[in-house]
Amino acid sequence: MAKEIRVPTLGESVTEATIGKWFKKTGDAVADGETLVELETDKVTLEVPAPAAGTLGEILAPEGETVEVNALLGMLNEGEGAPAAPAEAAKTQEAAPAKEEAKPAPAPAAKSGDMPPAPSAAKLMADTNVAADKVAGSGKRGQVLKGDVIEAIASGATAAAQPEAPRAARASSPETDAVREERVRMTKLRQTIARRLKDAQNSAAMLTTYNEVDMTAVMDLRKKYKDLFEKKHGVKLGFMGFFTKAVTHALQEVPAVNAEIDGTDIIYKHFCHIGVAVGTDKGLVVPVVRDADQMGIADIEKEIGRLGLAARDGKLGMADMQGGTFTISNGGVYGSLMSSPILNAPQSGILGMHKIQERPMAIGGQVVIRPMMYLALSYDHRIVDGKEAVTFLVRVKESLEDPERLVLDL
């Protein structure tokens, strides 16, 4: 008996994916639950398991093809070493083109449904001057909901925004260079990273303030307790636990950095979901440590370790990526000495950590060598004033230079 292999539900607001890689070829034996194909969406990478044991039949969606939710990817001949079911497979093949023919062409966003926008969505579009044709509805029969408008605002889709200037066509390379070039299609994830970073620059009044922190106290504390910490908690004591805890303390004192703009309103978050930027071979992803303000350093380190491993293995779920209120990016692991991070919209702040480097410092009238790190806070100047941004960064610095403050909640 042949079973269909279809695209699973991809998560909130995700409607299509790209076939990344097939792990099996037609005729290969497959175990029940074994990964057959990897799908790349604009947020995460998903693996599609085999619905039963058997052999892989025809592959109907090759690598690189874009598919929608519930699209037919291929056929699985059920039963270990099961023979192909030609009659059923042929029937499925004949039905597939018919379905494709019957499928209407996708409509523009503004005409995706015959329902008028929800009242709250209509009011928000009017208040924020968002053009209706820039909002894709996710409700029943394509109705535009308030959440759709908020997402459009985060993407910089306002009626007042100037259209992006058309890019000049790429000049052809000389023939001697062209043969040595390689053209590779951007993955969905990389396309989304590019779009969101550019949207953040276009929509926010982004500004960066800098400071430096003496890492002596944190490094001494790590050196003193790292073995005991790992023995008790089963996780290594790194820098991210200290930084995350220092950030949550500063966010409680300067709530504007933990807020976001919703039309003409400011939404203050009375919780700290901290996004931690993780570099993978497919691009940068930002999984979220939820309620980090209620966690101890050990729990934070465990959660960051879990999320980092899942990111590198391509196993992050949609819930791991959503709801962040502030982001930390550690460029220091790659050797960066200083940089200006770009906001992770719609968040209003992102902290950049950098390489720890010994430098001569004037302390108490003497020049001493200290392990120093530059810190960079990029923030949305529309809702965060310069005084608040500087205060936030100074509080982070104070907590790291005197880590007892974190323990005593000072």
C-alpha positions in Angstrom: 0.0 0.0 0.0 1.4 3.4 -1.0 1.3 6.3 1.5 1.5 10.0 0.6 4.3 12.1 2.0 3.0 15.7 2.4 4.3 19.0 3.7 3.3 19.3 7.4 1.9 22.5 9.1 4.8 24.9 9.1 3.8 27.1 12.0 2.2 30.5 12.5 2.2 32.8 9.4 4.4 30.3 7.4 2.7 29.1 4.2 5.5 27.7 2.1 8.9 26.0 2.2 11.8 25.1 0.0 12.9 21.5 -0.4 16.4 21.6 1.1 17.6 18.0 0.9 16.2 14.5 0.3 18.0 12.0 2.6 16.7 9.0 0.6 16.5 8.0 -3.0 13.7 6.2 -4.8 13.8 2.6 -3.9 15.7 3.1 -0.6 14.4 1.2 2.5 13.0 3.5 5.1 12.2 2.9 8.8 9.1 4.3 10.4 9.8 7.8 11.7 13.1 8.1 9.8 13.8 11.5 8.3 13.1 11.6 4.6 13.4 15.2 3.6 14.5 18.6 5.0 12.3 21.7 4.4 13.6 25.2 4.7 11.2 27.9 5.7 11.9 31.6 6.3 12.2 31.0 10.0 13.4 27.4 10.7 14.4 24.2 9.1 12.0 21.3 9.5 12.5 17.5 9.0 9.7 15.4 7.5 9.7 11.8 8.9 8.5 8.7 7.2 4.8 8.0 8.0 5.6 4.2 8.0 8.3 1.6 7.3 8.8 0.7 3.7 10.6 1.9 0.6 10.6 5.4 -0.9 8.6 5.6 -4.1 8.6 8.4 -6.5 9.9 11.8 -5.4 7.4 14.4 -6.7 9.1 17.6 -5.3 12.8 17.8 -6.1 15.4 19.7 -4.1 15.2 23.5 -4.6 11.4 23.5 -5.4 9.1 25.7 -3.4 6.1 23.9 -1.9 3.0 25.0 0.1 1.5 23.4 3.2 0.0 19.9 2.5 1.7 19.7 -0.9 2.5 16.2 -2.1 6.3 15.5 -1.7 6.4 11.9 -2.7 5.1 8.4 -2.2 6.1 5.7 0.3 5.5 2.0 -0.4 4.4 0.7 3.0 5.9 -2.5 4.3 9.6 -3.3 4.5 10.9 -4.0 1.0 7.3 -3.5 -0.3 7.0 -3.5 -4.0 5.8 -0.4 -5.8 2.1 0.0 -6.3 2.0 1.1 -9.9 -1.8 1.4 -10.2 -2.1 3.6 -7.1 1.0 5.6 -7.9 -0.2 6.2 -11.5 -3.6 7.2 -10.1 -1.9 9.7 -7.7 0.2 11.1 -10.5 -2.8 11.6 -12.7 -4.7 13.3 -9.9 -1.8 15.6 -9.0 -1.7 17.6 -12.3 -5.5 17.8 -12.2 -5.3 19.4 -8.7 -2.6 21.8 -9.9 -4.8 22.8 -12.8 -7.8 23.4 -10.6 -5.7 25.4 -8.1 -6.4 29.1 -8.6 -3.4 31.5 -9.1 -2.5 33.2 -5.8 -4.2 36.6 -5.5 -2.5 39.8 -4.4 -2.4 40.4 -0.6 -5.2 42.9 -0.6 -7.5 40.5 -2.5 -6.6 37.3 -0.6 -10.1 37.1 0.8 -13.6 38.5 0.4 -13.9 39.5 4.1 -13.4 43.1 5.2 -10.6 43.7 7.7 -11.4 43.1 11.4 -12.4 46.4 13.1 -9.2 46.4 15.2 -7.1 45.8 12.1 -8.9 48.5 10.1 -8.4 51.0 13.0 -4.7 50.2 13.3 -4.2 50.5 9.5 -5.9 53.9 9.6 -3.9 55.1 12.6 -0.5 53.9 11.3 -1.1 54.8 7.6 -0.5 51.2 6.5 -1.6 50.6 2.9 -4.2 47.8 2.6 -2.4 46.2 -0.3 0.6 45.7 1.9 -1.1 43.4 4.4 -1.8 39.7 3.8 -4.8 38.4 5.7 -4.4 35.2 7.8 -8.0 35.0 9.1 -10.9 33.0 7.6 -11.4 33.7 3.9 -8.3 35.9 4.0 -9.6 38.4 6.5 -6.9 40.8 7.7 -6.5 40.6 11.5 -4.7 43.0 13.9 -1.7 40.7 14.1 -1.3 40.8 10.3 -1.1 44.6 10.5 1.4 44.5 13.3 3.6 42.1 11.2 3.3 44.4 8.2 4.4 47.4 10.4 7.4 45.4 11.6 8.3 44.8 8.0 8.1 48.5 7.3 5.0 48.3 5.1 3.5 51.7 5.4 1.7 53.7 2.8 3.9 56.7 3.4 7.1 54.7 2.9 8.9 55.4 -0.4 9.1 52.5 -2.7 12.5 50.9 -2.9 14.5 52.2 -5.8 14.9 49.5 -8.5 18.3 47.9 -8.5 20.3 48.3 -11.6 20.8 45.1 -13.6 24.0 43.3 -12.7 26.6 43.9 -15.2 27.9 40.8 -17.0 31.2 39.6 -15.8 34.1 39.2 -18.4 34.1 35.8 -19.9 37.3 34.9 -18.2 35.7 35.7 -14.8 32.3 34.2 -15.5 33.5 30.7 -15.8 35.0 31.0 -12.3 31.8 32.3 -10.7 29.2 30.2 -8.9 25.6 31.3 -8.6 23.7 29.8 -5.7 20.0 30.6 -4.9 19.6 32.1 -1.4 17.8 29.9 1.1 14.5 31.0 2.5 16.2 31.7 5.8 18.9 33.8 4.2 16.3 35.8 2.2 14.4 36.5 5.4 17.5 37.5 7.3 18.4 40.0 4.5 14.8 41.4 4.3 14.4 41.8 8.1 17.7 43.4 8.6 17.0 45.9 5.8 13.5 46.5 7.1 14.9 47.2 10.6 17.2 49.9 9.2 14.4 51.5 7.2 11.7 51.5 9.8 13.6 52.3 13.1 15.5 55.4 14.2 18.5 53.2 15.1 21.3 54.5 17.1 24.2 52.8 18.9 26.0 53.7 22.1 29.2 52.1 23.4 30.9 51.3 26.6 33.6 48.9 27.9 33.6 46.5 30.8 36.4 45.1 32.9 35.9 41.4 32.8 38.3 40.7 35.7 35.6 39.9 38.3 33.5 37.6 36.1 36.6 35.8 34.9 37.9 35.3 38.5 34.5 34.0 39.5 34.3 31.6 36.7 37.8 30.3 37.4 37.0 29.8 41.1 33.7 28.0 40.7 33.6 26.5 37.2 34.4 22.9 38.3 32.0 23.0 41.2 29.3 24.6 39.0 29.6 22.0 36.2 29.6 19.2 38.8 26.4 20.4 40.4 24.5 21.6 37.4 25.8 19.5 34.6 26.6 22.5 32.4 29.7 24.7 31.9 29.7 28.1 33.4 30.1 30.5 30.5 29.8 34.3 30.0 26.3 34.3 28.5 24.7 33.4 31.8 26.2 36.5 33.4 25.4 38.8 30.5 21.8 37.5 30.2 21.3 38.1 34.0 22.9 41.5 33.8 20.6 42.4 30.9 17.4 41.4 32.7 18.4 43.5 35.7 19.0 46.5 33.5 15.7 46.0 31.6 13.8 46.1 34.8 15.3 49.5 35.6 15.0 50.9 32.0 11.7 49.3 30.7 11.7 51.4 27.5 14.5 49.2 26.1 12.2 46.2 26.6 9.3 47.8 24.8 8.1 47.9 21.3 6.0 50.3 19.1 2.5 49.2 18.0 1.1 51.9 15.8 0.9 55.0 18.0 1.1 52.9 21.2 4.1 51.7 23.2 3.8 48.2 24.6 5.9 47.7 27.7 6.8 44.1 28.4 6.8 43.1 32.1 8.8 40.0 31.3 12.2 39.3 29.7 12.3 36.9 26.8 15.9 37.2 25.7 16.9 36.3 22.2 20.4 34.8 21.8 21.9 35.1 18.3 23.4 31.8 17.1 25.4 31.4 13.9 24.7 28.3 11.9 26.0 27.1 8.5 22.7 28.3 7.1 22.7 31.7 8.6 22.0 33.6 11.8 19.0 32.5 14.0 17.8 34.0 17.3 16.2 31.4 19.6 14.6 32.8 22.7 15.3 32.2 26.4 11.8 32.7 27.9 11.3 34.4 31.3 15.1 34.8 31.7 14.4 37.3 34.5 12.9 34.5 36.6 15.8 32.1 36.0 19.1 31.6 37.7 22.5 31.6 35.9 22.6 27.8 35.8 19.1 27.5 34.3 20.0 30.2 31.7 23.2 28.3 30.7 21.3 25.1 30.3 18.6 26.7 28.1 21.2 28.5 26.0 23.0 25.2 25.5 19.8 23.4 24.5 18.8 26.1 22.0 22.3 26.4 20.6 22.5 22.7 19.9 19.1 22.6 18.4 20.0 25.6 16.2 23.2 23.9 14.9 21.3 20.7 14.2 18.4 22.4 12.5 15.9 21.2 15.1 14.6 24.6 16.4 10.8 24.7 16.7 8.6 27.7 15.9 8.0 28.2 19.7 11.8 28.5 20.2 12.0 31.5 17.8 9.0 33.7 18.8 8.3 36.3 21.4 11.7 37.8 22.1 11.8 41.2 23.8 15.5 41.9 23.7 18.5 40.3 21.9 22.1 39.6 22.8 24.6 39.0 20.0 28.1 37.7 20.9 30.4 38.6 18.0 33.4 38.0 20.3 33.3 34.3 19.7 34.4 35.0 16.1 37.1 37.6 17.2 35.1 40.8 16.7 36.6 43.7 18.6 33.7 46.2 18.0 30.6 46.3 15.9 27.2 48.0 15.7 24.5 45.3 15.8 21.2 45.8 13.9 17.9 45.7 15.7 15.8 42.5 15.7 12.5 44.1 14.8 10.1 44.9 16.4 12.4 44.9 19.4 13.8 48.2 20.6 17.2 47.0 21.8 20.1 44.6 21.0 23.4 44.2 23.0 26.6 43.4 21.1 29.3 41.5 23.0 32.8 41.4 21.7 36.2 39.9 22.1 37.9 40.0 25.5 41.3 41.7 25.0 43.9 42.7 27.5 44.5 46.4 27.4 46.4 49.0 29.6 44.0 50.8 31.9 44.5 53.7 34.2 43.2 52.6 37.7 43.9 54.5 40.9 46.6 56.6 39.2 48.4 53.5 37.9 48.5 51.8 34.5 47.5 48.1 34.8 46.6 45.4 32.3 43.0 44.3 32.4 40.8 42.0 30.3 38.4 44.4 28.6 35.4 44.0 26.4 33.6 46.6 24.3 29.8 46.6 24.6 27.5 48.1 22.0 23.8 48.8 22.5 21.8 49.5 19.4 18.4 51.0 20.2 15.3 52.5 18.6 15.6 56.2 19.3 11.8 56.6 18.7 11.0 55.3 22.1 14.4 55.0 23.9 16.1 58.3 24.8 19.8 58.7 24.9 19.8 59.0 28.7 17.9 55.7 29.0 20.2 53.9 26.6 23.4 55.1 28.4 21.8 54.2 31.8 21.0 50.7 30.5 24.5 50.1 29.3 26.1 51.4 32.5 23.9 49.1 34.6 25.0 46.1 32.5 28.6 47.2 33.0 28.2 47.7 36.8 26.6 44.2 37.2 29.5 42.5 35.3 32.2 44.4 37.1 30.6 43.6 40.4 28.8 40.2 39.9 27.7 40.1 43.5 25.1 42.6 42.5 23.4 39.9 40.4 23.2 37.6 43.4 21.9 40.3 45.7 19.5 41.7 43.1 21.0 45.2 43.3 
